[in-house]
Amino acid sequence: MKLPLRTMAGEDRGEIEVSDRVFGAEVNEALLHQAVVVWEANQRQGTRSTKTRGEVRGGGKKPWRQKGTGRARQGSIRSPLWRKGGVVFGPRPRDFRLALPKRMRRGAVVSALSAKARDGEIVVVDSLALEAPKTRAMRAALEALGAPRALVVTADHDPVVYKSVRNLPGSSALEARQVTARDLLAHPRLVLTADSVRVLEEVLG
């Protein structure tokens, strides 16, 4: 299949041939959902914690004798029934990490790329050449490409592009080998350099 190719100024440069196996595959929505769930679960720290009645400070002495007071029997002032007592079934530190096989991760990225290509949300630019990190210049380039909020993908790590994009609201920059399905779905548009297209085809094809 072919995708339109543009310059950084938004001018038409014709078309670029891309792999059907990467940009024209069948979209597996269930796999996309699973990939996003795994990604978001792996972002959780799992460090929140509460104290049980055995961990709350105090409560070692029986508040009053067992019988003869007319009150309900109590064994500790740190019972969950008491103010400042322990917490019943509260959150404890745990590991939320989930695993996804490599083939499924790659399949999810292919599905996301294919969905973007199908919906016309991919813009391929011949190059993103900036002399120095300039947010204003990058904003003007993305607006000229019709993608003011986009995920910008380069073939390799480009610190100039990264620093130019990081202050733009709703936009991010990644190198091709680090792209995940969640990154692709989280942005309304996808801006690919011509070199990054070939890297994606090499990695995913």
C-alpha positions in Angstrom: 0.0 0.0 0.0 1.0 3.6 -0.3 0.9 6.6 2.1 1.2 10.3 1.2 4.6 11.8 1.7 5.1 15.4 2.7 7.8 17.8 3.6 8.2 19.5 7.0 6.5 22.5 5.5 3.4 20.4 4.6 4.1 20.3 0.9 3.2 17.2 -1.1 6.1 15.0 -2.1 4.1 12.2 -3.7 3.7 8.8 -2.1 5.8 6.3 -0.2 5.4 2.5 -0.6 4.8 0.7 2.8 4.4 -2.9 3.7 0.9 -4.3 3.8 2.0 -6.7 6.6 2.7 -3.7 8.9 0.3 -1.0 7.7 -2.4 -3.0 6.0 -3.0 -5.9 8.4 -6.4 -6.9 9.9 -7.1 -5.0 13.1 -7.3 -7.2 16.1 -9.3 -5.1 18.6 -9.2 -7.7 21.4 -5.4 -7.8 21.2 -5.2 -4.0 21.2 -7.3 -4.0 24.4 -5.1 -6.6 26.0 -1.9 -4.8 25.2 -3.3 -1.5 26.6 -4.4 -3.2 29.8 -1.0 -4.8 30.3 0.8 -1.5 29.6 -1.3 0.4 32.1 -1.1 -2.4 34.7 2.7 -2.3 34.5 2.7 1.5 35.2 1.2 0.9 38.7 3.7 1.1 41.5 1.7 -1.0 43.9 3.1 0.7 47.0 0.0 1.8 48.8 -0.5 0.2 52.2 -2.7 0.3 55.3 -2.0 -1.0 58.8 -3.8 -3.9 60.3 -4.8 -4.0 64.0 -1.5 -5.7 64.8 0.6 -2.9 63.2 -1.2 0.2 64.7 0.7 1.7 67.5 -0.8 1.0 71.0 -3.6 -1.3 72.0 -1.5 -3.7 74.1 -3.6 -3.4 77.2 -7.2 -4.6 77.5 -9.3 -1.4 77.8 -11.5 -2.7 80.6 -12.1 -6.0 82.4 -14.1 -8.7 80.6 -17.1 -8.8 82.9 -19.0 -6.6 85.3 -18.9 -3.2 83.6 -22.1 -3.5 81.5 -20.2 -2.6 78.4 -19.4 -4.8 75.4 -16.2 -6.9 75.9 -13.1 -5.4 74.2 -9.6 -6.7 73.9 -7.8 -3.8 72.3 -8.4 -0.1 71.6 -6.9 -0.7 68.1 -9.7 -3.0 66.9 -11.0 -2.1 63.5 -14.3 -1.1 65.2 -12.5 1.7 67.1 -11.4 5.1 66.0 -7.7 5.1 65.1 -8.0 1.3 64.9 -6.6 -1.0 62.2 -8.0 -1.4 58.7 -9.8 -4.5 57.6 -8.9 -5.9 54.2 -7.1 -2.6 53.3 -4.7 -2.3 50.3 -1.3 -3.9 50.8 1.9 -3.6 48.7 1.6 -5.9 45.6 3.0 -6.4 42.2 0.5 -5.6 39.4 2.9 -6.5 36.5 1.5 -8.5 33.7 3.4 -10.2 30.8 2.6 -10.2 27.2 4.5 -12.5 24.7 6.7 -10.7 22.2 4.6 -11.9 19.2 1.5 -10.5 20.8 3.2 -7.1 21.6 4.3 -6.8 18.0 0.9 -7.9 16.7 -0.8 -5.2 18.8 1.6 -2.6 17.3 0.8 -3.8 13.8 -2.9 -3.6 14.5 -2.6 -0.1 15.9 -0.5 1.0 12.8 -3.0 -0.6 10.5 -5.9 1.1 12.2 -4.2 4.5 11.9 -3.5 3.9 8.2 -7.1 2.8 7.6 -8.5 5.9 9.3 -6.0 8.3 7.5 -4.3 9.3 10.7 -0.7 8.7 9.6 1.4 11.5 8.1 4.8 10.5 6.6 7.4 13.3 6.4 10.6 13.0 4.4 12.6 14.4 7.3 12.4 16.5 10.5 15.5 18.6 10.4 15.8 21.2 13.1 19.1 23.1 13.7 18.3 23.4 17.4 15.5 22.4 19.8 12.7 24.9 19.1 9.2 24.2 20.4 7.8 27.0 18.2 9.3 25.5 15.1 8.0 22.0 15.9 4.5 23.4 16.6 4.5 25.2 13.2 5.7 22.0 11.4 3.0 19.8 13.1 0.3 22.3 12.2 1.5 22.5 8.6 1.3 18.7 8.5 -2.3 18.8 9.9 -1.3 17.0 13.1 -1.1 19.6 16.0 -1.4 16.8 18.5 0.6 13.8 17.4 3.1 11.1 18.2 6.3 11.9 16.4 8.3 8.8 15.5 11.9 8.9 14.4 14.2 6.2 13.2 16.7 6.7 16.0 16.8 8.8 19.2 16.9 12.4 18.1 17.4 14.7 21.1 16.6 17.8 19.0 13.2 16.5 18.0 12.5 15.1 21.4 13.2 18.4 23.2 11.2 20.3 20.6 8.1 18.1 21.1 8.2 17.5 24.9 6.6 20.9 25.8 3.8 20.6 23.2 0.5 19.5 24.9 -0.9 16.3 23.6 2.3 15.4 21.6 5.2 13.0 22.3 8.3 11.8 20.5 9.7 8.3 20.4 12.1 6.3 18.3 10.6 3.6 16.2 11.9 0.6 18.2 10.2 1.9 21.4 6.7 2.4 20.0 3.9 0.5 21.8 0.3 0.0 20.9 -0.7 2.2 23.8 1.4 5.1 22.5 -0.2 4.8 19.1 -3.7 4.7 20.5 -3.1 7.6 22.9 -2.5 10.2 20.2 -5.0 11.3 17.5 -2.3 11.5 14.8 0.9 9.7 13.9 3.8 11.5 12.3 6.4 9.2 10.9 9.7 10.1 9.2 10.5 8.1 6.1 13.4 6.4 7.8 11.3 5.4 10.8 8.8 3.6 8.4 11.6 1.4 7.2 12.7 0.6 10.8 9.1 -0.3 11.7 8.9 -2.6 8.7 12.2 -4.2 9.6 11.2 -4.8 13.2 7.5 -5.8 12.7 7.6 -7.3 9.2 
